[in-house]
Amino acid sequence: MFYTTADGHPFEHNPLTAIVSPRPIAWISTRSADGVDNLAPHSLYNLTAYAPPQLMFSSTMTKPDQTRGKDTLANIEATGVFAISTTEYAAREAVNASSGGFAKDVDEFAAVGIAKAECRTIDCPFVADAPATFECRLDRVIDLPGQQNYVVLGFIEAVHLRDDCIVDGRFEVKTYKPLARLGYLDFAFVGDTFEMPRPG
Ligand SMILES: Cc1cc2nc3c(=O)[nH]c(=O)nc-3n(C[C@H](O)[C@H](O)[C@H](O)COP(=O)(O)O)c2cc1C
């Protein structure tokens, strides 16, 4: 089967996100200029560099009470900071619930019932029980072609690790089952892992 993206796919649903699977889910927390805390999952997310540590995520579309992107983007552009918590299978319902279409004056931590903690290096909340959290400072927002498509680039300034996830000096993913997004309505978690030595 072959199609060009200009002509379009022949399916009922776009296979794009199923093709780029699995994707880690970043639980992104921010604080608005008015002091309203915000939390939303993003799977268009990854590390971009090690030194200094940097990451990216993409925000697509906007919402009725914003003109540029969603609450997450608006808050980051207003404050220059954000936190990213890793997600786990045990938190899957809360992760999904926090993606609901909440108005910008609604705190998703409170609305969904997610425990909140305060970042140490930035003025921003984060998911208290998450396996790991990055405290991040905005590098830049890149406006992408199309309507309301943005890439957010940031620096990782501090890292929180949950104590029970540290085993024998490693941050051990097998302790918490990382949650991942596939295509359509599908999710997955990391269960089995294996080691493979690098070629010389
Ligand atoms: C698992 C999952 C992954 C998502 N990934 C993204 C994403 O990468 N980018 C995006 O713009 N929206 C993504 N969404 C949708 C946002 O979470 C949703 O639009 C949310 O309401 C945005 O909240 P905000 O307005 O508080 O920023 C995702 C939703 C779910 C459930």
PDBQT file of the ligand as one rigid body, heavy atoms in Angstrom, charges set to zero:
ROOT
HETATM    1  C1  LIG A 301      -1.999  10.592  25.824  1.00  0.00    +0.000 C 
HETATM    2  C2  LIG A 301      -2.256  11.932  25.221  1.00  0.00    +0.000 A 
HETATM    3  C3  LIG A 301      -1.261  12.566  24.492  1.00  0.00    +0.000 A 
HETATM    4  C4  LIG A 301      -1.470  13.855  23.943  1.00  0.00    +0.000 A 
HETATM    5  N1  LIG A 301      -0.464  14.436  23.243  1.00  0.00    +0.000 NA
HETATM    6  C5  LIG A 301      -0.613  15.707  22.775  1.00  0.00    +0.000 A 
HETATM    7  C6  LIG A 301       0.457  16.369  22.119  1.00  0.00    +0.000 A 
HETATM    8  O1  LIG A 301       1.566  15.820  21.953  1.00  0.00    +0.000 OA
HETATM    9  N2  LIG A 301       0.249  17.643  21.698  1.00  0.00    +0.000 N 
HETATM   10  C7  LIG A 301      -0.948  18.282  21.871  1.00  0.00    +0.000 A 
HETATM   11  O2  LIG A 301      -1.070  19.440  21.460  1.00  0.00    +0.000 OA
HETATM   12  N3  LIG A 301      -1.974  17.687  22.491  1.00  0.00    +0.000 NA
HETATM   13  C8  LIG A 301      -1.833  16.415  22.960  1.00  0.00    +0.000 A 
HETATM   14  N4  LIG A 301      -2.859  15.797  23.631  1.00  0.00    +0.000 N 
HETATM   15  C9  LIG A 301      -4.092  16.548  23.864  1.00  0.00    +0.000 C 
HETATM   16  C10 LIG A 301      -3.941  17.511  25.052  1.00  0.00    +0.000 C 
HETATM   17  O3  LIG A 301      -3.591  16.811  26.242  1.00  0.00    +0.000 OA
HETATM   18  C11 LIG A 301      -5.294  18.236  25.262  1.00  0.00    +0.000 C 
HETATM   19  O4  LIG A 301      -5.586  19.014  24.127  1.00  0.00    +0.000 OA
HETATM   20  C12 LIG A 301      -5.320  19.092  26.499  1.00  0.00    +0.000 C 
HETATM   21  O5  LIG A 301      -6.652  19.513  26.736  1.00  0.00    +0.000 OA
HETATM   22  C13 LIG A 301      -4.448  20.312  26.415  1.00  0.00    +0.000 C 
HETATM   23  O6  LIG A 301      -4.545  20.976  27.655  1.00  0.00    +0.000 OA
HETATM   24  P1  LIG A 301      -4.132  22.488  27.908  1.00  0.00    +0.000 P 
HETATM   25  O7  LIG A 301      -5.096  23.372  27.149  1.00  0.00    +0.000 OA
HETATM   26  O8  LIG A 301      -4.299  22.608  29.387  1.00  0.00    +0.000 OA
HETATM   27  O9  LIG A 301      -2.728  22.667  27.436  1.00  0.00    +0.000 OA
HETATM   28  C14 LIG A 301      -2.703  14.500  24.140  1.00  0.00    +0.000 A 
HETATM   29  C15 LIG A 301      -3.733  13.852  24.862  1.00  0.00    +0.000 A 
HETATM   30  C16 LIG A 301      -3.509  12.576  25.392  1.00  0.00    +0.000 A 
HETATM   31  C17 LIG A 301      -4.608  11.900  26.168  1.00  0.00    +0.000 C 
ENDROOT
TORSDOF 0
